[in-house]
Amino acid sequence: MRSAPLAAALVAAATLLAGCSGTAPSVSAGPTAAAVPAAGSSLGPADFAAAAKLPNTVVLDVRTPQEFAAGHLPGATNIDVESADFPQKIASLDKAATYAVYCRSGNRSKVAMSAMQQAGFTQLFDLAGGINAWTSAGGATTT
């Protein structure tokens, strides 16, 4: 009877390890999406990572510079949506590019996408749950 708890623990450990192998989202590794998501879409970490690899896609972190410095998605550009000069900064961006937008939890990215859409951007999507969801899914960050 002592082998039953041990067997259960081994099965649980194997399941946990198998579930983690190769599933962590990465902006640079893994599959690329087949097409640009619909404008204004909110994507989970894996779909966001796949869509962010599409050609001419800019990963845009709209958190504060302090939050960005503490850890961000590799290759991300930082423009603080709450800064007074946000409208001027986005005005200098290429409106033909696709933007993969994220923040901490998904709220500020929605505000940023709305402002960007009003400014004429048509190809943008955000990370549902923000960088919190990204790191919870095992996604890599850099400083």
C-alpha positions in Angstrom: 0.0 0.0 0.0 3.0 2.3 0.5 3.6 2.4 -3.3 0.2 4.0 -4.1 1.1 7.4 -2.6 4.5 7.2 -4.2 3.0 6.3 -7.6 0.5 9.1 -7.3 3.3 11.6 -6.5 5.3 10.4 -9.5 2.3 10.7 -11.9 1.6 14.2 -10.6 5.3 15.2 -11.0 5.4 13.8 -14.5 2.2 15.6 -15.5 3.5 18.8 -14.1 6.8 18.6 -15.9 5.1 17.6 -19.2 2.7 20.4 -18.9 5.5 22.9 -18.5 7.8 21.7 -21.3 7.7 23.9 -24.3 4.5 25.8 -23.3 6.0 29.0 -22.0 5.2 31.9 -24.3 8.2 33.6 -25.9 8.2 36.7 -28.2 11.1 35.1 -30.1 10.5 31.4 -30.0 7.6 29.2 -30.9 5.0 29.4 -33.7 4.1 32.6 -35.6 0.4 33.4 -36.1 -1.0 32.9 -39.5 -2.6 36.3 -39.7 -2.8 39.6 -37.9 -5.5 39.4 -35.2 -8.6 41.5 -35.6 -8.1 45.2 -34.5 -8.6 45.6 -30.8 -8.4 41.9 -30.0 -7.3 40.7 -26.6 -5.1 37.6 -26.8 -3.9 35.2 -24.2 -0.1 34.9 -23.7 0.6 32.1 -26.3 -1.5 33.7 -29.0 0.0 37.2 -28.2 3.5 35.7 -28.5 2.6 34.1 -31.9 1.0 37.3 -33.2 3.9 39.5 -32.0 6.2 37.6 -34.3 4.4 38.6 -37.4 6.4 40.9 -39.8 6.2 44.6 -39.1 4.9 44.1 -35.6 6.0 46.4 -32.7 5.7 45.2 -29.1 4.6 48.2 -27.2 4.7 48.4 -23.4 2.5 51.2 -22.2 3.5 51.0 -18.5 5.6 53.6 -16.6 9.3 53.8 -17.3 9.9 52.4 -13.7 7.7 49.4 -14.4 9.4 48.9 -17.8 12.8 49.0 -16.1 11.8 46.3 -13.6 11.0 43.8 -16.4 9.5 43.8 -19.8 9.0 41.6 -22.8 12.1 41.2 -24.9 12.3 43.8 -27.7 9.5 45.9 -26.3 9.3 49.7 -26.8 8.1 51.7 -23.8 5.6 54.6 -24.2 3.8 55.4 -20.9 0.1 55.8 -21.7 -0.4 57.9 -18.6 2.2 60.5 -19.6 1.1 63.9 -20.9 3.0 63.4 -24.1 1.5 60.0 -25.0 -0.5 61.5 -28.0 2.6 63.2 -29.4 4.7 60.0 -29.0 2.2 57.8 -30.8 1.8 60.4 -33.5 5.4 59.7 -34.5 4.8 55.9 -34.8 4.3 54.2 -38.2 0.5 53.8 -38.6 1.0 51.0 -41.1 2.8 48.8 -38.6 1.0 46.3 -36.3 1.2 46.9 -32.6 1.2 44.3 -29.9 0.3 46.3 -26.8 0.6 45.3 -23.2 0.6 46.8 -19.6 0.5 45.2 -16.2 -3.0 43.8 -16.1 -4.6 44.7 -19.4 -6.4 47.9 -18.4 -3.9 50.5 -19.6 -3.4 48.7 -22.8 -7.1 49.1 -23.6 -6.8 52.8 -23.0 -3.7 53.0 -25.2 -5.4 51.0 -28.0 -8.4 53.3 -27.9 -6.2 56.4 -28.2 -4.2 54.8 -31.0 -7.4 53.8 -32.9 -8.6 57.4 -32.6 -5.2 58.5 -33.9 -5.7 56.3 -37.0 -3.9 53.1 -36.1 -5.8 50.1 -37.5 -3.7 47.0 -36.7 -3.3 46.6 -32.9 -4.1 44.0 -30.3 -3.3 43.6 -26.6 -2.2 41.0 -24.1 -5.2 39.9 -22.0 -4.2 40.1 -18.4 -1.0 42.0 -19.2 2.5 41.1 -18.2 1.0 39.5 -15.1 -0.7 36.9 -17.2 2.5 36.6 -19.3 4.7 35.8 -16.4 2.1 33.5 -14.8 2.2 31.5 -18.0 6.0 31.2 -17.8 6.8 34.0 -20.3 10.2 35.5 -20.3 11.0 39.0 -19.4 14.1 41.1 -19.5 15.5 44.2 -17.8 
